[in-house]
Amino acid sequence: MDHTVFISYSSSDKAVAEQICSSLEGAGIGCWIAPRDIPPGADYPAAILAGIQGSSALVVVVSASAVTSPHILTEVGHAFSAKRRIIPFRLSAADLPADLDYFLSMSQWLDASGGVTPENLARLKDVLSRPPQRTPAADPVRGSSPGSTNTGTSIGIDIRVVGPAAGDYCRHRFLRTAIARWQERHRIRGKINPARGHQGRQRRR
């Protein structure tokens, strides 16, 4: 099965990530998930990067532990730089840290505050089966981060779709700052720093 979706998650959410992976693959949607898809003896950061580049979308499990994980930020940042579709599966409604919010500000997200329910998994599969949609900016959709410039319209499944006007604003105002902050945080210029990159899922916090 080809890898279509990279699943990014904190080790605290391993059970959730595995449920998502099983559900998507059961529907014929290929997934890349660590540590399952990392060959024994492989360089961990390089394997993560290859997994992201080999996928067309990244589903990030957003939880209280995920928003504080530098590994999640690294994965989302690489997906953003590679222009991969990013879909946050948001378990927690807590405010996002500024760095992560920059990268997710133009993404569709799925409100999964009810947990990994059959309904939320069905919504995720439905979103992945359709191409990204963009509509004119409108009222903020329920679940937007407080203070965020994000706007969008509801398509009936708690998915925020950022409109072109909002996207242009975010792109011109935040894109350079987002990438600069991410690179400064990891002390890199376009690739993972092994000293601060992935050291294995078991070390995530």
Secondary structure as UniProt FT lines:
FT   STRAND          5..8
FT   HELIX           11..13
FT   HELIX           14..26
FT   TURN            27..28
FT   STRAND          31..32
FT   TURN            34..37
FT   TURN            40..41
FT   HELIX           44..53
FT   STRAND          57..62
FT   TURN            64..65
FT   HELIX           66..68
FT   HELIX           70..81
FT   TURN            82..83
FT   STRAND          85..90
FT   HELIX           98..104
FT   TURN            105..106
FT   STRAND          110..111
FT   TURN            113..114
FT   HELIX           118..129
FT   TURN            142..143
FT   TURN            146..147
FT   STRAND          152..154
FT   STRAND          159..162
FT   HELIX           164..186
FT   TURN            194..196
FT   HELIX           201..203
//
